[in-house]
Amino acid sequence: MRSALTAPFAAPLTALAAVVVLAACGTTEAPVTEQTTGASASVSASAGPVTVTDARGKQVKLDRPAARVVSLEWGETEMLVSLGVMPVGAADVKGYATWDTAAKLDSSVKDVGMRQEPSIDSISALSPDLVVMESDDEELAAQLEKFVPVIVAKGSDAADNLKRMRDDLNMIATAVGKTDAATKLMSDFDAAMADGKAKLAAAGAAGKPFVMADGWKQGSTISVRLFGKGSLVSEVATQLGLKNAWTGKVDGQWGLGTTDVEGLSVLKDPDLRFFYNASDGEDVFADGLDKNAIWKSLPFVEKQQVTKLPDGIWTFGGPLSCRQFADALVKAYTG
């Protein structure tokens, strides 16, 4: 997730480059000799050596489960904390605190620079026994691997993002010896999703259309990023029984598309609810479009079916962020 764009849009917008033009708690387990996990495997943790196969297809061998971990992406940072492993360092700690409240960092966690350009020196100074990153930045990985093992998470896959999230979690959990914690996280997630689906069905909301977006302003131009089919939050909503109303083109990794305000005029279903994220306080939908005639004429705006998500729900996170998002959807349809 490296690009010149600023957080939080850096990685997903890089993936959208071709799309833009179209629309203007720890456990103790018995030691074993070695464990190997592929991207989809879930295995028991080892007190001795472990081997994981990361998103590059590379086998990374550790003498023991990692304890001093540096994380270079917010989704993986969240996963580590939710597994009961507080990283010694993380990229853009301040940004993480703004955009991801699902698993809070201790004040002891050192900032190692921006996600797009972490500091090699800051990482090295922490003497980590593992770096977790989410990138195809081969140059960065090669620099880090001179002094520390590195595992690369996939981060997103619009073909099956919930499975991808589970796979990334299991890989990280194996590397840090927390597979029992990962199993519980996903069990709790599955139970929460089933409960949310039942609540929506009981409220008559099954099959209702939704759209999830965020936006940003450049000069006088407001761009809207849509979370289409295959995006992580879309898969969460779909599993709850809702239907994604955005059918425009999206990229194959993130499931994201982009448009302008005029492009939203295709969303005509009177039952549609529009959700958006503005955790940094820059609310272009409430503040930037309040006098825009096209925006004000949209059915979901006229019917006041626009919901700003609670601050700090990271739309590219782990099971805990996904549960926060699911809870917000259920509240909007049943409250």
Rosetta blueprint (number, residue, H / E / L):
1 M L
2 R L
3 S L
4 A L
5 L L
6 T L
7 A L
8 P L
9 F L
10 A H
11 A H
12 P H
13 L H
14 T H
15 A H
16 L L
17 A L
18 A L
19 V L
20 V H
21 V H
22 L H
23 A H
24 A L
25 C L
26 G L
27 T L
28 T L
29 E L
30 A L
31 P L
32 V L
33 T L
34 E L
35 Q L
36 T E
37 T E
38 G L
39 A L
40 S L
41 A L
42 S L
43 V L
44 S L
45 A L
46 S L
47 A L
48 G L
49 P L
50 V E
51 T E
52 V E
53 T E
54 D L
55 A L
56 R L
57 G L
58 K L
59 Q E
60 V E
61 K E
62 L E
63 D L
64 R L
65 P L
66 A L
67 A L
68 R L
69 V E
70 V E
71 S E
72 L L
73 E L
74 W H
75 G H
76 E H
77 T H
78 E H
79 M H
80 L H
81 V H
82 S H
83 L L
84 G L
85 V L
86 M L
87 P L
88 V L
89 G E
90 A E
91 A L
92 D L
93 V H
94 K H
95 G H
96 Y H
97 A H
98 T H
99 W H
100 D L
101 T L
102 A L
103 A L
104 K L
105 L L
106 D L
107 S L
108 S L
109 V L
110 K E
111 D E
112 V L
113 G E
114 M L
115 R L
116 Q L
117 E L
118 P E
119 S L
120 I H
121 D H
122 S H
123 I H
124 S H
125 A H
126 L L
127 S L
128 P L
129 D L
130 L E
131 V E
132 V E
133 M E
134 E L
135 S L
136 D L
137 D L
138 E H
139 E H
140 L H
141 A H
142 A H
143 Q H
144 L H
145 E L
146 K L
147 F L
148 V L
149 P L
150 V E
151 I E
152 V E
153 A L
154 K L
155 G L
156 S L
157 D L
158 A L
159 A L
160 D L
161 N H
162 L H
163 K H
164 R H
165 M H
166 R H
167 D H
168 D H
169 L H
170 N H
171 M H
172 I H
173 A H
174 T H
175 A H
176 V H
177 G L
178 K L
179 T H
180 D H
181 A H
182 A H
183 T H
184 K H
185 L H
186 M H
187 S H
188 D H
189 F H
190 D H
191 A H
192 A H
193 M H
194 A H
195 D H
196 G H
197 K H
198 A H
199 K H
200 L H
201 A H
202 A H
203 A L
204 G L
205 A L
206 A L
207 G L
208 K L
209 P E
210 F E
211 V E
212 M E
213 A E
214 D E
215 G E
216 W E
217 K E
218 Q E
219 G L
220 S L
221 T E
222 I E
223 S E
224 V E
225 R E
226 L E
227 F E
228 G L
229 K L
230 G L
231 S L
232 L H
233 V H
234 S H
235 E H
236 V H
237 A H
238 T H
239 Q H
240 L L
241 G L
242 L L
243 K E
244 N E
245 A L
246 W L
247 T L
248 G L
249 K L
250 V L
251 D L
252 G L
253 Q L
254 W L
255 G L
256 L E
257 G E
258 T E
259 T E
260 D L
261 V L
262 E H
263 G H
264 L H
265 S H
266 V H
267 L L
268 K L
269 D L
270 P L
271 D L
272 L L
273 R E
274 F E
275 F E
276 Y E
277 N L
278 A L
279 S L
280 D L
281 G L
282 E L
283 D L
284 V H
285 F H
286 A H
287 D H
288 G H
289 L L
290 D L
291 K L
292 N L
293 A H
294 I H
295 W H
296 K H
297 S H
298 L L
299 P H
300 F H
301 V H
302 E H
303 K L
304 Q L
305 Q L
306 V E
307 T E
308 K E
309 L L
310 P L
311 D L
312 G L
313 I L
314 W L
315 T L
316 F L
317 G L
318 G L
319 P H
320 L H
321 S H
322 C H
323 R H
324 Q H
325 F H
326 A H
327 D H
328 A H
329 L H
330 V H
331 K H
332 A H
333 Y H
334 T H
335 G L
